Amino acid sequence: MNFTEEYLHIRKHSEHICEPLQTEDYVVQPIADVSPPKWHLGHTTWFFETFILKPFAAEYKVFNDDYNYVFNSYYETVGARVIRTDRGNLSRPSVNEVYQYRAYVDKAMSDLLSCSISDEIQELLLLGFNHEQQHQELLLTDIKYILGNNPLFPAYSADWKDKAIKNTSSEMISIEEGIYEIGFNAEGFCFDNELSRHKVYLPDFSISSVLVTNSEYLDFINAGGYQNFSYWHAEGWDWVNNNQIMAPMYWSQIDGAWYNYTLNGLQHINLEAPVTHISYYEAYAYACFKGLRLPTEFEWEIAAKRFNWGKRWEWTESAYLPYPGFSKAPGAIGEYNGKFMVNQKVLRGSSVATPEGHERITYRNFFHPHLRWQFTGIRLAK
């Protein structure tokens, strides 16, 4: 791997995602879960500065001493930070200053990578690459939420093409009971939550070859799915009623017709496309409506070679927990995944927002059950 080329390629892609934005779009934070695009650009830069340049680049001088406070996300080891809900209050540093920060760090990183680097730096560099790719997915997702909650429903880009346009024919794929191996076991990078590889016992099960479509989910809506408590967990039923949820995020009924906001703007719902922006609560309720269930993450991983995946992050029935033998790295890097292993559900796959090459079968995404601003979908099992 040419580390300099890969570094610059990944860094440029983040800026490419932001090219359609107006300056005002960079600073908006409609909800706590959505970070302003400007913050994503600064935070991913701070990651390389903090974990590689400061400890390993001789005579490196930080771009701005305040940026550790501004762009630290959740690393207690690294020091105080702006709380997450206040990221939208950061009118300064300006967008131009953030791009200057990126250029400054990119120059220093290119200089560092022009020489031979240690195995330790290589490991941190690969983590930094994958960290920025995670934020590229979040960046596009957050941009959609920012624009999709603008009353004018502006398009992100008229040229955007969703690579998940149409489902194929549906079948239930049968998997025999047995003892299977789960977890990462290949060359290249993985996150620590994909380790260690271990055995699980799975009874016979079957799993759908395709994701649930908008048309199928509309049947749930029309059948009164959001008004029937029997399909919902108690917590999910409270969430539906307290938030007056009646459809997936971005869906609107206008003059009797269903529309949804897409990155191309407000569009008639494509009935054949996989339903998206679904919470775990909704995925579970829909599965109950169909007399089926969601797969566990282990069932999903074993079956994934038998179907096309990567159109939507897929909710599973599994809690986000450490694998047997999981071990956190020392220091700040150990905060990356381990401290979030509570009160969340695992999602598998990838989505239209996932950068090419960042997806793999063993990848474990995780969110709280009520969240649905990500490109999430439903695959059924029994």
C-alpha positions, 0 to 999 in steps of 0.5 A: 500500500502506498500510504501517502496516496491512500491517505490523500485519496481518503481525505479528498473524498470527505471534501468531495462529499461536501462540494455540493454544500453552501457555506450555511449548510456546514454549521447546522445541527438540527438534533444531537445525533447530527453533527455539522459537516464542518465538525466532521471535517475538523474532527477527522483532521484532529484524529490524525493530528492528535494520534499520529502527528503530535506523538510521532512527527518531530517538531510538529506544532499544532495548528490551533491549541483550541482545536483539541477542545473543539474537535475531540469527540468522546475521548476522555483520555485526551481532555475536555471537549465541546459537548455533542449538543453544542457542536452547532453553536460553533460558528467559529472556527469558520469553514475556511479555517477548517479547510486551512486546518485540513491542508496544514495537517495533510501537508504534515502527514504527507511529510511524515509518510514520505519517510519510513514509518514504524509498525505502530504508526502504520496501525494508527494510520489504518485506524485513521483511514477507517475512522475517516471513512466512518465519518464519511458515511455519517457526513452524508447521512447528517447532510441528508438530515440537515437538508431533509429538515429544511422546509424547502426540501433542497436536493443535495445533488441533482446528480446523486444516484442511489445504488440501491434502486430495485429489489430482486426476486424474493426467497427464503434461504435455509441454513442448517443447524450447526456450529459456525465461526463468527468474527474477522479472520482475514488479511487487512484491517478490522475494528477491535469489536470484530474480534476475537473469532469464536464459535456459535451454535445456530439452530435451523433457520431461514432468512430472506434473500432481499430487503423489505421494500417500500411497497411491503412496508406501506402494507404495514402502514395501511393495515394500521401497524402504527396503531396496533400495540400488539406488534410493538415492544412496550418501549417502542409503543411509547416511542411511537405515541410520544413522538407521533410516529406514523411512517418512516423518517422522511415520508410525507403524505401529500394530497393522498400520495406518499413522498419521501425526501431523498438526496435528489430532493422530495420524490414520489416513493419508489415502491420497489426500493428497499425501505430505509430510515427505519428504527429498530422498534419499527423493524421489530414491529414490521417483523411481528406484523409478518409473523416473522422476526429479525435475524441475529447478527450471527445468523446474518453473518453466516448467511450473508454469502448467500444474498446481496447485501450493502443496500441498507444497514440491516437491523439485527435482533442482537444486542451490541456486546463484546465477543469472547476474548475482546480486549480494549487497547490501552489509552485513548484508542481503547475508547473507540468501541468498547465503552459503547457496548451497552443498550444498543442493537447491532446492524450488519451490512453497509449502505448507499453512504458507505465508502467503497472498500469500507464494507465487509461481512464481519463489520458491526455497526451499532445504534440505539433502538430509536435512531433512524437517521442512518440508512437502515433497513429490514431483512426478515428471518424465521 
